[in-house]
Amino acid sequence: QVQLVESGGGLVQPGGSLRLSCAASGFTLDYGTIGWFRQAPGKEREGLSCIRGSDAWAYYADSVKGRFTISRDNANNTVYLQINSLKSEDTAVYYCAAIRRFPLFDRCLRGEYDYWGQGTQVTVSS
């Protein structure tokens, strides 16, 4: 049984940073891809970044390039999303998702994943 658990969200001031974690169980990073998504109130889900577990190939949405960094720790079966220079518009619930395939480029941001976590809330406010 695959389980994804996000953590690291919270309330942060504009300009601050957060590191979100996605801990996977029942899913080996080496054999799949993890994606990060977010959904703000009243908005559609947005694909942010993905990483291929075998070689750390990563892809980013244009909207987050330069501020978001995805990484993985295969030994601990965990994927991270570092978010810097947080803005109020980053406020959303952030989700990680997993698939035992290797969608490339923007396909990995389309949300076509088999497993999803419950999400972690990020609120950016002064």
Secondary structure by P-SEA (a helix, b strand, c coil): cbbbbbcccccccccbbbbbbbbbcccccccbbbbbbbbccccccccccccccccccccccccccccbbbbbcccccbbbbbbcccccccccbbbbbbbcccccccccccccccccccbbbbbbcc
